[in-house]
Amino acid sequence: MSRPGRKAPALPLLLSIVAGLTDVTTFVLLDGMFSAHITGNLVVLAADVATDRPVHLTTLLAVPFFVVVAAVVTALVTRSTRPPARWVFGLATAQLVFLLAAGVLSVALGASRHPGGAAALGVGLLAVAGMAVQNSLLHLAYSSTPSTAVMTGNVVEATISGVRILMGRSTGAADDRAVWRRTWPLIVGFLAGCLFGALACRTLHDLGWVLPVLAALVVVVHTRTRADEIPSPAAEAAVTRR
């Protein structure tokens, strides 16, 4: 949890924007496939089966592929002698590479024209890999930060803390303000990403990938130039024990 009065790091906000952009891009271009809110694909699969719609292989493989990528990242970081916080730049770069590859493949092969085809499968899994890297980065290096890809928990936390603040609750008021400050920007960032990403896909079609790629590039630049925001291992351990 962030300390009261301390400015929250910008990286989680940037990651939430990337997640919103990527999620809506795959959803619009790949016929309802979630790349960030990964468990949403289970709902899509169930709905497809229940309504006799064709099940896309991309949607079927999204969750297990996400797990595999997250497991590989975790194993690499865990086996390394470097603390997880020192992997932030490398993992942010990996996210950019995966999303760039997804965008290039989508534009080159027109993946959105055939959501059930091989090109769409490649694009979807590359996007899933990028989001798996983002989530792994967050949990390994920023264990005290809320999710940047799934907003349900953040909405609940922001609502509870907001109501308590409005009611003037004295006990734990500082904690409620800290929770509010760390959650509402992520909700707004994710929503903004979804809105702008949807607009880009509507007007640019496969070229809509340019927005998540550019946002991921901003994340890489930010992690390179604002290394002071990366938590030290001791600081993260102290927050985790709270």
Steps between C-alpha positions, in 0.01 A plus 500: 500500500622848422597719789254778579603819325748328274449542127403171339737370231388560142592154372183320619287770333690460173464123519123530554477712184695237305274226637183686404629572151616143442189336644257699288717463189495121513132501601397712202737361237496134606128449553471531877837371622634642827877537529526692831185396689604148419233309693236680296581246230344229716171691483537542124569127458198404710279742306627368166424143601158589641394689188657261246741763373838391364772482766818678393826324583643833619236529771546135596878531540511847659482396866746205489743702286479790746582259784798357312650844425445621857660180632805541275546863605464408866753218468752727328467774759503257793813320380680827436734654753354841416209623714161507322496881497806497274304310236250781442671650195564161342144382551359830373714455190373144457142629520579752225657233280199269532249778426708633210517151351123464542440831327736432211349156443146636520566776247706283265248215484175683568425280800172675580347380172520138617472488884510121497803472273866426561600868484246588768632215714853637479389857569284398793764287668766769456266749668431252779874456547542876534228519763639198686836676518331817628314315773811308600699824515240653727474207741873434517633856526200696632326254731321781684345649184143416391438319173542704183312255278190396698304789647235319708707497817611858444140617461406329827799647686439849360130481588557382857775753570302780332189433709704487820669829415166668426356369827789657688618177656783595734649156560720402208426820308859527378489143369171567320646807330807302398282224351290758314809672359650176373185350344301771324782599259527138383126481434509825303812390311350165403172664394685761294699224333181312414330808356791619288585145393144432387493824303832415335381153402179641357680754283831326428407131522822294534705820514328562833789302648708816476351632827587208732844479341566872553373477858728203566789703358420780745517243781847389388626858481349573840664202669832602347485867595316474833690225673440684830139374491608137505462376860801365682474138618504617862217747441283242325564248776398754763177582317418133446533424872239763589 
